Amino acid sequence: MKALINLTVKDACHRQTSQNGTLDKRIRTVLILSMFIGYTATATAQETEQTIELKEVEVKAARVVHKTDGLLLYPTDEQKTSSASGYSVLQQLTLPNIRIDEVSHSVTAIDNKGSVQLRINGIIVDQAEMLALDPKTISKIDFIDQPGVRYGDEIAYVINITTRRNESGYTVGTDMAQSLTARNGNYSVYGKWNTGKSEFSLNYGFGYQDYNGNRMEETAWYHLNDGSVYTIRRNDTESRSRYFNNNIKLTYNLADSTDYVFQASLTGNFNHIPGNFNRKEIQDGTNDYLATQTNNSLSQNPVLDLYYFRQLTPNQSLTFNAVGTYIDTRSSSSYNEGSPYVYNVEGKTYSFLSEAIYENRLKPFTLSAGLNYSQKYTDNEYTGDVSSLNLMHNSRIYAFSEIKGTWGKFRYTAGVGVSYLYYRQDEHSYNHWTFCPKASLSYNFTDRLQLSYNVQSNERVSRIAMISDASIRTNSMEWTVGSPELKPNRDTYQTLRLSYADSRLQADLQGYYKICRHPNMAVYERTANDKFIYTQRNQKEIDALQVSGYVNYWLLPEKLSVAGYGGLFRCFNFGTDYTHCYTSYFVTGSLNAYLGNFSIQAYADNGWRFLEGETKGYNGSDVALKTSYRYKDWQFALIWQQPLMKRYKMFETEILNRNLQKQIALYSTDRCNLVSLNISWRLNKGRKYRTINKTIQLKDSDTGIIR
């Protein structure tokens, strides 16, 4: 065989030389390799007993990628397999500043910066959709802690879960969470049916809570006009806190992932508080008596959401979203401290929100621009001891544009938003323009180490309730009064972050500084007849400094991970006639273990302490232990919250005003040693997936009622 190869090559070389005089080295190489491959194939066919086995090669990248505006996370198979819903996946990731309560199915920001917006494939989602989410379909999770110019007011964090979607078949399932030591439960059933480009889904959820172990303790010192101090203690001796909610959502989705997406959903939310009460022992030095505070309400909230996405070219797309919301609320409140005080509210809110976004992925950068328009009408009528009719008109036009790109080891974002706000209530009105720029820059020292800087300015709009002209009596000495003259204000914050990520370790150090000029700050006024008024006004400034560190490390890859987050928070409050400063510390820790079909999670944080205006606050700590077991299509989880506690402090508030000092704390025995059982079942038929994204989300839930 070797002689034949040598002869063949020699003949070929001789013919090529005779034609051209020289032999191209590249042709010679190709010929030799071709003959060698042929010889190898022949030899292999003749000697089948000689085989070469290539072992499986697994290439692992970082599970967490640090971006300029947050983190991009890729959950492991163990994390997805051991999870029953979107909430349990997020719980295992231990995101900085995010607290997940799997029993109440809530996601909140520990640091009180604002709300957390949840999305699946870009669509803002509610509790039912998070429970119906199949963790196995998750491909990545985008955690944004620096929302850009296109996000709404008071949005501090955005969590977008990207999944694959069934192209055929159906999914049905249920999720049941029931507390074993308290009257508290959440139940949901859901179903999805896919055929070709169409998907139909139906979700129904029911939740209830009936606690009687909450106790409020309050001591107030009122500085009267004559120079004396009047002290009142209000301590609960008995209470009951109940609610029932029902929600149902029907969705139709028509999608071609390379061309268009159309989605229409109709949601109905129904909430009922049948009659909460607090029986208080009132002590003012000379009198000692019982007073009862009651509250009940009933609300219904239908929502129609229409969405359309169109891929114009491979690089250009248009997205439209329109949401219509109606909220009908009826409530009644009473309190007989000092004298009986009863009022009712019948409220109606109509709103329309719409948005359009254009995106073009150009070669040097990606350009996006959009327009948002919203219109809201609020009709709240107070009757009884409060007589007021609040008719409020609010509208907003917001335009924004943003570019994102890379240049060598640099990544940058630059954007600007401009909003026009209009508000009218009787003789009160304003027109307000706000300019909202944003810029961010990051530099990759290596593939793992990154330094980023972000600066952004956002508008802040007062709660609808606080700009009404209603006056509500809080107790025998205090009133809450709306402030129709409140104006929007602006927050400007800067963030500097050094981050590191590889396949086992994710860590960052961050400095955050916020300046809020002319913010809405609390005002406590004393009248000539010794009544104390709480309201809000635009005052000087609130500044905040936060220094924090975060680390997440796999002690045993795929089996055991630990995470920690902590830092310092310093706030500065400059009111019209006062200055208050405060420093606090925060820490969070978690541990996650994956043992085949079993998983164990432990989580703890020390709560959040802050000072805003003249109110020093504390949101209670959280401790949770969870163990879960998966069997085929079922998953069983046991959750133990606030273990070994006899009295859990939910929150504490201290008022520092010169005329009114007050200390309030809410304790609960229902939440102590709270043991809950979670059972979930999911059946999938049809495993053909594709990815789909929706990039706009709109929502309105503000009734404008003072509470």
ZIZIUR-V531444 format. One record per pair of residues at least 12 apart in sequence whose C-alpha atoms are under 8 Angstrom apart, sorted by the first residue. I is the first residue (numbers start at 1). GAP is how many residues later the second one is. If there is no record, write none. Layout:
{{I	GAP} {I	GAP}}
This chain:
{{5	30} {9	22} {9	23} {13	15} {60	443} {61	441} {61	442} {62	439} {62	440} {62	441} {62	442} {63	12} {63	13} {63	439} {63	440} {63	441} {64	437} {64	438} {64	439} {64	442} {65	436} {66	384} {66	433} {66	434} {66	435} {68	343} {68	344} {68	372} {68	373} {68	374} {68	384} {68	385} {68	386} {69	75} {69	76} {69	77} {69	78} {69	385} {70	72} {70	73} {70	74} {70	75} {70	76} {71	71} {71	72} {71	73} {72	68} {72	69} {72	70} {72	71} {73	67} {73	68} {73	69} {73	70} {74	65} {74	66} {74	67} {75	14} {75	18} {75	63} {75	64} {75	65} {75	66} {76	482} {77	59} {78	480} {78	481} {78	516} {79	13} {79	515} {80	55} {80	56} {80	58} {81	54} {81	55} {82	512} {82	515} {82	516} {82	517} {82	546} {82	547} {82	548} {83	52} {84	47} {84	50} {84	51} {84	551} {84	596} {85	45} {85	46} {85	47} {85	48} {85	49} {85	50} {86	44} {86	45} {86	46} {86	47} {86	48} {86	49} {87	13} {87	14} {87	15} {87	18} {87	19} {87	20} {87	43} {87	44} {88	14} {89	46} {92	500} {92	509} {94	469} {94	496} {96	454} {96	469} {97	12} {97	13} {97	14} {97	468} {98	12} {103	74} {103	75} {103	76} {103	82} {103	83} {103	536} {103	573} {103	575} {104	81} {104	82} {105	22} {106	21} {109	47} {109	48} {110	497} {110	498} {111	497} {112	496} {113	41} {113	43} {114	40} {114	41} {114	42} {114	43} {115	39} {115	40} {115	41} {115	42} {116	39} {116	40} {116	41} {116	42} {116	43} {117	38} {117	40} {117	41} {117	42} {118	40} {118	41} {118	42} {119	39} {119	40} {119	41} {119	42} {120	40} {120	41} {120	42} {120	43} {121	39} {121	40} {121	41} {121	42} {121	571} {121	572} {121	573} {121	574} {122	38} {122	39} {122	40} {122	571} {122	572} {122	573} {122	574} {122	575} {123	570} {123	571} {123	572} {123	573} {123	574} {124	572} {124	573} {124	574} {128	60} {128	75} {128	76} {128	77} {129	74} {131	44} {131	57} {132	41} {132	42} {132	43} {132	57} {132	58} {137	26} {137	27} {137	28} {138	23} {138	24} {138	25} {138	26} {139	22} {139	23} {139	24} {139	25} {140	21} {140	22} {140	23} {141	18} {141	19} {141	20} {141	21} {142	16} {142	17} {142	18} {142	19} {142	20} {143	14} {143	15} {143	16} {143	17} {144	13} {144	14} {144	15} {145	12} {145	13} {146	308} {148	267} {148	290} {148	308} {149	251} {149	252} {149	253} {149	266} {149	267} {149	268} {149	287} {149	288} {149	289} {149	309} {150	220} {150	250} {150	267} {153	305} {153	306} {153	307} {153	308} {154	306} {162	529} {162	531} {163	528} {163	529} {164	525} {164	526} {164	527} {164	528} {165	523} {165	524} {165	525} {165	526} {165	527} {166	28} {166	520} {166	521} {166	522} {166	523} {166	524} {167	27} {167	28} {167	29} {167	30} {167	519} {167	520} {167	521} {167	522} {167	523} {168	25} {168	26} {168	27} {168	28} {168	518} {168	519} {168	520} {169	24} {169	25} {169	26} {169	515} {169	516} {169	517} {169	518} {170	21} {170	22} {170	23} {170	24} {170	514} {170	515} {170	516} {171	20} {171	21} {171	22} {171	511} {171	512} {171	513} {171	514} {172	17} {172	18} {172	19} {172	20} {172	510} {172	511} {172	512} {173	16} {173	17} {173	18} {173	507} {173	508} {173	509} {173	510} {174	13} {174	14} {174	15} {174	16} {174	506} {174	507} {174	508} {175	12} {175	13} {175	14} {175	503} {175	504} {175	505} {175	506} {176	12} {176	502} {176	503} {176	504} {177	499} {177	500} {177	501} {177	502} {178	498} {178	499} {178	500} {179	495} {179	496} {179	497} {179	498} {180	494} {180	495} {180	496} {180	497} {181	489} {181	492} {181	493} {181	494} {181	495} {182	28} {182	29} {182	488} {182	489} {182	492} {183	25} {183	26} {183	27} {183	28} {184	23} {184	24} {184	25} {184	26} {184	27} {185	22} {185	23} {185	24} {186	19} {186	20} {186	21} {186	22} {187	18} {187	19} {187	20} {188	15} {188	16} {188	17} {188	18} {189	14} {189	15} {189	16} {190	12} {190	13} {190	14} {191	12} {197	56} {197	57} {197	58} {197	59} {198	54} {198	55} {198	56} {198	57} {199	53} {199	54} {199	55} {200	50} {200	51} {200	52} {200	53} {201	49} {201	50} {201	51} {202	46} {202	47} {202	48} {202	49} {203	45} {203	46} {203	47} {204	42} {204	43} {204	44} {204	45} {205	41} {205	42} {205	43} {206	38} {206	39} {206	40} {206	41} {207	37} {207	38} {207	39} {208	34} {208	35} {208	36} {208	37} {209	32} {209	33} {209	34} {209	35} {210	30} {210	31} {210	32} {210	33} {211	29} {211	30} {211	31} {211	459} {212	26} {212	27} {212	28} {212	29} {212	458} {213	25} {213	26} {213	27} {213	455} {213	456} {213	457} {214	25} {214	26} {214	27} {214	452} {214	453} {214	454} {214	455} {214	456} {215	20} {215	21} {215	22} {215	23} {215	24} {215	451} {215	452} {215	453} {216	18} {216	19} {216	20} {216	448} {216	449} {216	450} {216	451} {217	16} {217	17} {217	18} {217	19} {217	447} {217	448} {217	449} {218	15} {218	16} {218	17} {218	444} {218	445} {218	446} {218	447} {219	12} {219	13} {219	14} {219	15} {219	443} {219	444} {219	445} {220	12} {220	13} {220	440} {220	441} {220	442} {220	443} {221	439} {221	440} {221	441} {222	437} {222	438} {222	439} {223	435} {223	436} {223	437} {224	306} {224	435} {225	303} {225	305} {230	54} {231	53} {231	54} {232	50} {232	51} {232	52} {232	53} {233	48} {233	49} {233	50} {233	51} {234	46} {234	47} {234	48} {234	49} {235	45} {235	46} {235	47} {236	42} {236	43} {236	44} {236	45} {237	41} {237	42} {237	43} {237	44} {238	40} {238	41} {238	42} {239	37} {239	38} {239	39} {239	40} {240	36} {240	37} {240	38} {241	34} {241	35} {241	36} {242	31} {242	32} {242	33} {242	34} {243	28} {243	29} {243	30} {243	31} {244	27} {244	28} {244	29} {245	24} {245	25} {245	26} {245	27} {246	23} {246	24} {246	25} {247	20} {247	21} {247	22} {247	23} {248	19} {248	20} {248	21} {249	16} {249	17} {249	18} {249	19} {250	15} {250	16} {250	17} {251	12} {251	13} {251	14} {251	15} {252	12} {252	13} {255	437} {257	433} {257	434} {257	435} {257	436} {258	53} {259	51} {259	52} {259	53} {260	48} {260	49} {260	50} {260	51} {261	46} {261	47} {261	48} {261	49} {261	433} {262	44} {262	45} {262	46} {262	47} {263	42} {263	43} {263	44} {263	45} {264	40} {264	41} {264	42} {264	43} {265	39} {265	40} {265	41} {266	36} {266	37} {266	38} {266	39} {267	34} {267	35} {267	36} {267	37} {268	32} {268	33} {268	34} {268	35} {269	31} {269	32} {269	33} {270	28} {270	29} {270	30} {270	31} {271	27} {271	28} {271	29} {272	24} {272	25} {272	26} {272	27} {273	22} {273	23} {273	24} {273	25} {274	22} {274	23} {274	24} {275	19} {275	20} {275	21} {275	22} {276	18} {276	19} {276	20} {277	15} {277	16} {277	17} {277	18} {278	14} {278	15} {278	16} {279	12} {279	13} {279	14} {280	12} {280	13} {282	55} {290	47} {291	44} {291	45} {291	46} {292	42} {292	43} {292	44} {292	45} {293	40} {293	41} {293	42} {293	43} {294	39} {294	40} {294	41} {295	36} {295	37} {295	38} {295	39} {296	35} {296	36} {296	37} {297	32} {297	33} {297	34} {297	35} {298	31} {298	32} {298	33} {299	28} {299	29} {299	30} {299	31} {300	27} {300	28} {300	29} {301	24} {301	25} {301	26} {301	27} {302	23} {302	24} {302	25} {303	20} {303	21} {303	22} {303	23} {304	19} {304	20} {304	21} {305	16} {305	17} {305	18} {305	19} {306	15} {306	16} {306	17} {307	12} {307	13} {307	14} {307	15} {308	12} {308	13} {309	385} {315	44} {315	45} {315	46} {315	47} {316	42} {316	43} {316	44} {316	45} {317	41} {317	42} {317	43} {318	38} {318	39} {318	40} {318	41} {319	37} {319	38} {319	39} {319	376} {319	377} {320	34} {320	35} {320	36} {320	37} {320	376} {321	33} {321	34} {321	35} {321	375} {321	376} {321	377} {322	30} {322	31} {322	32} {322	33} {322	376} {323	29} {323	30} {323	31} {323	375} {323	376} {324	26} {324	27} {324	28} {324	29} {325	24} {325	25} {325	26} {325	27} {325	375} {326	22} {326	23} {326	24} {326	25} {327	20} {327	21} {327	22} {327	23} {327	374} {327	376} {328	18} {328	19} {328	20} {328	21} {329	16} {329	17} {329	18} {329	19} {329	374} {330	14} {330	15} {330	16} {330	17} {331	13} {331	14} {331	15} {332	12} {332	13} {335	140} {337	138} {337	139} {338	138} {339	137} {341	44} {341	132} {342	42} {342	43} {342	44} {343	39} {343	40} {343	41} {343	42} {343	43} {344	38} {344	39} {344	40} {344	42} {345	35} {345	36} {345	37} {345	38} {346	34} {346	35} {346	36} {347	31} {347	32} {347	33} {347	34} {347	356} {347	358} {348	30} {348	31} {348	32} {348	355} {349	27} {349	28} {349	29} {349	30} {349	354} {350	26} {350	27} {350	28} {351	23} {351	24} {351	25} {351	26} {351	349} {352	22} {352	23} {352	24} {353	19} {353	20} {353	21} {353	22} {353	345} {353	346} {354	18} {354	19} {354	20} {354	344} {355	15} {355	16} {355	17} {355	18} {355	341} {356	14} {356	15} {356	16} {357	12} {357	13} {357	14} {358	12} {364	41} {364	42} {365	38} {365	39} {365	40} {365	41} {366	37} {366	38} {366	39} {367	34} {367	35} {367	36} {367	37} {368	33} {368	34} {368	35} {369	30} {369	31} {369	32} {369	33} {370	29} {370	30} {370	31} {371	26} {371	27} {371	28} {371	29} {372	24} {372	25} {372	26} {372	27} {373	22} {373	23} {373	24} {373	25} {374	21} {374	22} {374	23} {375	18} {375	19} {375	20} {375	21} {376	17} {376	18} {376	19} {377	14} {377	15} {377	16} {377	17} {378	12} {378	13} {378	14} {378	15} {378	325} {378	326} {379	12} {379	13} {380	324} {380	325} {386	84} {386	85} {386	86} {387	83} {388	81} {388	82} {389	81} {390	35} {390	78} {390	79} {390	80} {391	34} {391	35} {392	31} {392	32} {392	33} {392	34} {392	76} {393	29} {393	30} {393	31} {393	32} {394	27} {394	28} {394	29} {394	30} {395	26} {395	27} {395	28} {396	23} {396	24} {396	25} {396	26} {397	22} {397	23} {397	24} {398	19} {398	20} {398	21} {398	22} {399	18} {399	19} {399	20} {400	15} {400	16} {400	17} {400	18} {401	14} {401	15} {401	16} {402	12} {402	13} {402	14} {403	12} {409	34} {409	35} {409	36} {410	31} {410	32} {410	33} {410	34} {411	30} {411	31} {411	32} {412	27} {412	28} {412	29} {412	30} {413	25} {413	26} {413	27} {413	28} {414	23} {414	24} {414	25} {414	26} {415	22} {415	23} {415	24} {416	19} {416	20} {416	21} {416	22} {417	18} {417	19} {417	20} {418	15} {418	16} {418	17} {418	18} {419	14} {419	15} {419	16} {420	12} {420	13} {420	14} {421	12} {425	43} {425	59} {428	56} {428	57} {429	56} {430	57} {432	56} {434	25} {434	56} {435	22} {436	20} {436	21} {436	22} {436	23} {437	19} {437	20} {437	21} {438	16} {438	17} {438	18} {438	19} {439	15} {439	16} {439	17} {440	12} {440	13} {440	14} {440	15} {441	12} {441	13} {448	52} {448	53} {448	54} {449	49} {449	50} {449	51} {449	52} {450	48} {450	49} {450	50} {451	45} {451	46} {451	47} {451	48} {452	44} {452	45} {452	46} {453	41} {453	42} {453	43} {453	44} {454	40} {454	41} {454	42} {455	37} {455	38} {455	39} {455	40} {456	36} {456	37} {456	38} {457	33} {457	34} {457	35} {457	36} {458	32} {458	33} {458	34} {459	29} {459	30} {459	31} {459	32} {460	28} {460	29} {460	30} {460	31} {461	26} {461	27} {461	28} {462	24} {462	25} {462	26} {462	58} {463	239} {463	241} {464	238} {464	239} {464	240} {464	241} {465	17} {465	238} {465	239} {465	240} {465	241} {466	15} {466	16} {466	17} {466	18} {466	69} {466	70} {466	238} {466	240} {467	15} {467	16} {467	17} {467	18} {467	19} {468	14} {468	15} {468	16} {468	236} {469	12} {469	13} {469	14} {469	15} {470	12} {470	236} {472	234} {477	53} {477	54} {477	55} {478	53} {478	54} {478	55} {478	56} {479	52} {479	53} {479	54} {479	55} {480	53} {480	54} {480	55} {481	52} {481	53} {481	54} {482	53} {482	54} {483	52} {483	53} {483	54} {485	52} {486	34} {486	50} {486	51} {486	52} {487	33} {487	51} {488	31} {489	27} {489	28} {489	29} {489	30} {489	31} {490	26} {490	27} {490	28} {490	29} {491	23} {491	24} {491	25} {491	26} {492	22} {492	23} {492	24} {493	19} {493	20} {493	21} {493	22} {494	18} {494	19} {494	20} {495	15} {495	16} {495	17} {495	18} {496	14} {496	15} {496	16} {497	12} {497	13} {497	14} {498	12} {504	49} {504	50} {504	51} {504	53} {505	46} {505	47} {505	48} {505	49} {506	44} {506	45} {506	46} {506	47} {507	42} {507	43} {507	44} {507	45} {508	41} {508	42} {508	43} {509	38} {509	39} {509	40} {509	41} {510	37} {510	38} {510	39} {511	34} {511	35} {511	36} {511	37} {512	32} {512	33} {512	34} {512	35} {513	30} {513	31} {513	32} {513	33} {514	29} {514	30} {514	31} {515	26} {515	27} {515	28} {515	29} {516	25} {516	26} {516	27} {517	22} {517	23} {517	24} {517	25} {518	20} {518	21} {518	22} {518	23} {519	18} {519	19} {519	20} {519	21} {519	22} {519	23} {520	16} {520	17} {520	18} {520	19} {521	15} {521	16} {521	17} {521	18} {521	54} {521	91} {521	92} {522	12} {522	13} {522	14} {522	15} {522	91} {522	92} {523	12} {523	13} {523	14} {524	133} {524	135} {524	136} {525	134} {526	133} {532	128} {539	35} {539	36} {539	37} {540	34} {540	35} {540	36} {541	32} {541	33} {541	34} {542	29} {542	30} {542	31} {542	32} {542	70} {542	71} {543	28} {543	29} {543	30} {544	25} {544	26} {544	27} {544	28} {545	24} {545	25} {545	26} {546	21} {546	22} {546	23} {546	24} {547	20} {547	21} {547	22} {548	17} {548	18} {548	19} {548	20} {549	16} {549	17} {549	18} {550	13} {550	14} {550	15} {550	16} {551	12} {551	13} {551	14} {552	12} {558	36} {559	33} {559	34} {559	35} {559	36} {560	31} {560	32} {560	33} {560	34} {561	30} {561	31} {561	32} {562	27} {562	28} {562	29} {562	30} {563	26} {563	27} {563	28} {564	23} {564	24} {564	25} {564	26} {565	22} {565	23} {565	24} {566	19} {566	20} {566	21} {566	22} {567	18} {567	19} {567	20} {568	15} {568	16} {568	17} {568	18} {569	14} {569	15} {569	16} {569	17} {569	41} {570	12} {570	13} {570	14} {571	12} {571	39} {571	40} {571	41} {573	38} {573	39} {573	40} {573	41} {574	39} {575	38} {580	31} {580	33} {580	34} {581	30} {582	28} {582	29} {583	27} {584	25} {584	26} {585	24} {586	19} {586	20} {586	21} {586	22} {586	23} {587	18} {587	19} {588	15} {588	16} {588	17} {588	18} {589	14} {589	15} {589	16} {590	12} {590	13} {590	14} {591	12} {597	32} {597	33} {597	34} {598	29} {598	30} {598	31} {598	32} {599	28} {599	29} {599	30} {600	25} {600	26} {600	27} {600	28} {601	24} {601	25} {601	26} {602	21} {602	22} {602	23} {602	24} {603	19} {603	20} {603	21} {603	22} {604	17} {604	18} {604	19} {604	20} {605	16} {605	17} {605	18} {606	14} {606	15} {606	16} {607	12} {607	13} {607	14} {607	15} {608	12} {608	13} {614	41} {614	42} {614	43} {615	38} {615	39} {615	40} {615	41} {616	37} {616	38} {616	39} {616	40} {617	34} {617	35} {617	36} {617	37} {618	33} {618	34} {618	35} {619	31} {619	32} {619	33} {620	28} {620	29} {620	30} {620	31} {620	32} {621	29} {622	19} {622	20} {623	18} {623	19} {623	20} {624	15} {624	16} {624	17} {624	18} {624	19} {625	14} {625	15} {625	16} {626	12} {626	13} {626	14} {627	12} {633	48} {633	49} {633	50} {634	45} {634	46} {634	47} {634	48} {635	44} {635	45} {635	46} {636	41} {636	42} {636	43} {636	44} {637	40} {637	41} {637	42} {638	37} {638	38} {638	39} {638	40} {639	35} {639	36} {639	37} {639	38} {639	39} {640	33} {640	34} {640	35} {640	36} {641	30} {641	31} {641	32} {641	33} {641	34} {642	29} {642	30} {642	31} {642	32} {643	29} {643	30} {643	31} {644	28} {644	29} {645	27} {645	28} {646	23} {646	26} {646	27} {647	20} {647	21} {647	22} {647	25} {648	19} {648	20} {648	21} {648	23} {648	24} {649	16} {649	17} {649	18} {649	19} {650	15} {650	16} {650	17} {650	18} {651	14} {651	15} {651	16} {652	12} {652	13} {652	14} {653	12}}
